[in-house]
Amino acid sequence: MLPPDALHQLHRGRGALSRREALALLGAAGAMPLLSCAAPAAAPTSAPRSAGPSAAAQATAAPAGGAPPPATLEKMSFRLDFLPAGFHTPFFVAHEQGWYRDQGLDVEIGGSNGSSQAATLVATGNATAAIVDGGAIVRAIASGQPIKCVALCLAKTPLGYAVPDDVNVRTPKDLEGKTYGALTSGAAYQLWPLFAATNGIDTSKITTVNLDAAGIVPALLQRRVDFVDAIAGRLDLFMAEGGRPGRTLLLADYGIEYLGHGLVANVQTIREKPDLVRRFLEATRRGFEFTRTNPDDALEIFNKQGTNERPAAAEAALKAVIPLWASPWGAQTEPQWQKMIELVAATGNLERTPAPADVFTAELLPRA
């Protein structure tokens, strides 16, 4: 099956990928690194941070602030939760601006086949850190994988249900009598019973049609379904482009306190190399803060990476999730994770129920 968070990556501007294209992207997502800050020539050349040495000079000299030269940079592998999307912009900003390098890190950014695989790569030592959906974090730890969340990127999940305006849905209750296009392997579908119960929706009055990721957008635009699983921003764009404008009912706006994505590291790395994690988080924090205050400049940097993401889709995805980011960046608490654990336990079988202390640590976050 497609990974739970694959939906937002497989929709493209022309409506949807073909099945062959979707499978090709999934097959290509998992292995080859996308970017390494030890290779300045591979990084995009957006507006420079300031007037100064040429790129060639920077490649051989110590960066400003006393950071070590490339020969002594500490290598680490960072995995995205799928293919690069606008949501991932802050990591590419931190890379291109040289902030990982300034922290003495040679960060290699690569893709994966979803949050579950990204978590496993970290758990098995095949990646140093990864960005992983909150639910996948809890499930991975419950299954015995030795990882912890070291920073929370999204305090609220970007998941929801996209509804065209012509369906005349003002509140979730109005979804009764409608047809639901569901990606049954996706996270939004797993949360549908909870969303329905929380908002008083009688699911017996809703017709469910099972779709795959490539079929979500066509089914919606062809009026075969009335609403579908969605990620904030992206489906709004595709509905408008397809002549059926609408909006996304976000779980976070309707009583579901489900955490979004966090950064995970192996517990052995946390124990033996806490300073490496701290330096990675500090540079990443700078990427997020720059993106929050300069989203258009950040998107320009992202769009120069040569990814498959259309600029319009990248913008829609990024600007929709910025309001969901943790503030201050990375902040996470025991009550948040306790509630999250309870929600995940209520929506699926866990091999065991972890305690919040098993799931996260706030000890390595950058100090204000």
C-alpha positions, 0 to 999 in steps of 0.5 A: 500500500502507499504510505499514510502520508503519500497523498500530498506528494502524488497530486500534481498540477494536471490533476493527478499522476498516472499509476505508472508515474506514481509507482515510479516516484515511490520507487525512486523516493527511498534511496539517493541523497538529494543534497549535501552541504559538503558540495557547494556547487550542488546548492542553488544560488539564490540571493546571497546572504551577504556580500563576501567570498565567492562560493569557491572560496567558501568551499575551501575556507572556514565559514564565518563564525569560526565553523570548521572547514569542509575536511572536518565537517561531521557527516549526517544523513537526514531523511524527509518523510517522502519526496521533497514538497513545499512543506520541507522548504525550511530544511533546504533553506538551512542547507542553502544558506550554509547554516548546517555547515556553520554548525560543523555539519555535512548534512545529506538530505534524502527522500523516503517512502513515507514516515514509517520508512523514514522512522525505520531508517533512523531506528536502524542507523541508516539515517541520523535524523528524519522528519516523521508524522506524529502518529507514525512516531508513536507507532514506531516507538510502540513497536520497539523502534529506538527513536525519540522526537527531539523537536516538534515542527507542526503542533497541529496536523495538516490533515483534513478533508477537501470539499468543493464549494458546490457541495454546500458544506458549512460544518462537518455535520453537513457531510452527511448524505455525501460521498467520501473518496477515501485513501484507505492507506492514508492517515486522514482515513484512519482518523475519519471515525474519530473526526466523525464522532467528535463532530456528531457525524452519522457515518451510516449516512455517508457513502464511502468510495475507496480510491488510490492516491492517483485517483483522488483528484480526478474523482473529485473533479469529475464529481464522482465523490463529494469530499476526499482525504487531503493535506492542507493547501494542496487540494485547495489549489488543485480544486481551483485549477480544475474548475471546482474550487473549495476548501479543506476542513482541517482536523485541527480546526474541528476538535482533533488535537493530533500532532503534526510532524516532528524530528526524530533521532536514534536514542543511541545518537541522543545519548552518545552525540547530543551535541550533534543533535543540538547543532542540527536543531539550531541550524534547522530552527534558523531555517524555519524562522527564516521561512516563517518571516520570509516565505517568498524568499524561502520558496525561491530557494526551494524551487531551485532544488530541481524537485518535481514540485511545481512552484504553485503547489510548493507555495500552497503547501508551505503557506497552509502549514506555517500557521500550524508550526510549533511556536516557539519552534520545536517546543513539545510537552508531556501533555501534548504527547500524552494526548497524542498517544491516547488518540493513536491508541484509539485509532489503531492497535498498538503493540504497547502503549508508550509513556510520553517520556518514551516518545520525546525529549525536549533537552536538546532544543535550542535555547532562546 
